Amino acid sequence: MTIPTLPSELCARIIQYARQVELLAICLTNKELNRIAERNLYSDIILRDAQTTLRFCHSLLAREGYRGLYTRRFWFWHEPRRGSRTPLLPEHFWIALQKALSCMTELEELTIVDPSLTNTWILNPGCVKFNLVSARLHLAWDANLVAFLNTQTRLQSLQVGAPLDEDEGPCALEPGKLSTLQVFEGALLVAAELYACPLTHLRLFVEEETVNILPIFIDSLLENNQHLRSLSVLHVHPRMAVPLLEGLTAKYSFATRLRYLGIICMPLEHRHRLYKYFMQLDHLQILEVEMSHWEPQPTHAVAQRTLASEFRTYCPSLQMVVFRISHHHTTWAYVRDEWTHEDGAPRSSQNDTLWRAA
């Protein structure tokens, strides 16, 4: 007796409501369900273990790697057990990963974390053919990575979690490359290679050895960028607050575009020196301030409400103020002519994405 096949529409509906963990079992049910479930199973891959990742690579490469066509998002974020040191992954692991990536020709979002910062060669443009929309790469900014980025014509969001390769020195993009890049998160010296990109959102990690060139970077940013609306600067000493704001407000058209600004390390004394710059940020909606260094710390709601009101006196467009104190943050929102707040909570990924949402 011939077993009737299920209509494609019904199979698609079944897969639509299936959980990710159920897809593998569904693949074994019948051919029609297998075809649709397999496509969903391989479309979104998030891996945190090297052995599991290696098995995935071998599975993907089976039958000439046809399943790689299904993958739209791939994350490899190695997370060793708590308290253990991150082991260096062997070369055969990275070779297998490169072969798997070479099959993912339709990949749109890529996250790779390489603790050793030595394996940028896996993105050799001669091996990988995808054209990304978003990339989070904990890789060294070196000639290999730059060669790969030069091939990306759709990239809108880029995070580079490592500084420049000190042995190679600055590696510049080819003129006109990354012409679609709008969001960047990474080291100051890496961001300096992206002046020509139409950035709208920028998060900078400033190290002790680069803090003194921050004003120079801001000057160049003002000269070259006509789109930026969100700027987040991390790890800046309070003494740099005035030079930073002075630079940002030096060009009126730039200052009026900003909707988000952080994380300003507010000086404990003479903070009024910042307020003349606040007055020029007349479209700013979100302000994040670091106050861990204050003594006493303004942890009480009354103190924070007073400070938020003080900031808004000089920047009337403000709708949200976030206070970062030690490992906690408190968000204050201006609603119906009144400041209201969420209870202080550990710093979270939600709060760390405010700069992206502005």
RAURWO-V270074 format. One record per run of one state. SS is the DSSP state (alpha for helix, beta for strand, coil for the rest). FROM is the first residue (numbers start at 1). LEN is the number of residues. If there is no record, write none. Layout:
BEGIN
SS,FROM,LEN / SS,FROM,LEN
END
This chain:
BEGIN
coil,1,7 / alpha,8,9 / coil,17,3 / alpha,20,8 / coil,28,3 / alpha,31,11 / coil,42,2 / beta,44,4 / coil,48,2 / alpha,50,21 / coil,71,2 / beta,73,5 / coil,78,13 / alpha,91,13 / coil,104,5 / beta,109,5 / coil,114,6 / alpha,120,4 / coil,124,10 / beta,134,5 / coil,139,2 / beta,141,1 / coil,142,1 / alpha,143,7 / coil,150,7 / beta,157,4 / coil,161,3 / beta,164,1 / coil,165,18 / beta,183,5 / alpha,188,7 / coil,195,6 / beta,201,5 / coil,206,5 / alpha,211,14 / coil,225,5 / beta,230,5 / coil,235,3 / alpha,238,11 / coil,249,3 / alpha,252,4 / coil,256,4 / beta,260,6 / coil,266,5 / alpha,271,8 / coil,279,7 / beta,286,5 / coil,291,10 / alpha,301,14 / coil,315,5 / beta,320,6 / coil,326,2 / beta,328,8 / coil,336,2 / beta,338,4 / coil,342,3 / beta,345,2 / coil,347,4 / alpha,351,7 / coil,358,1
END
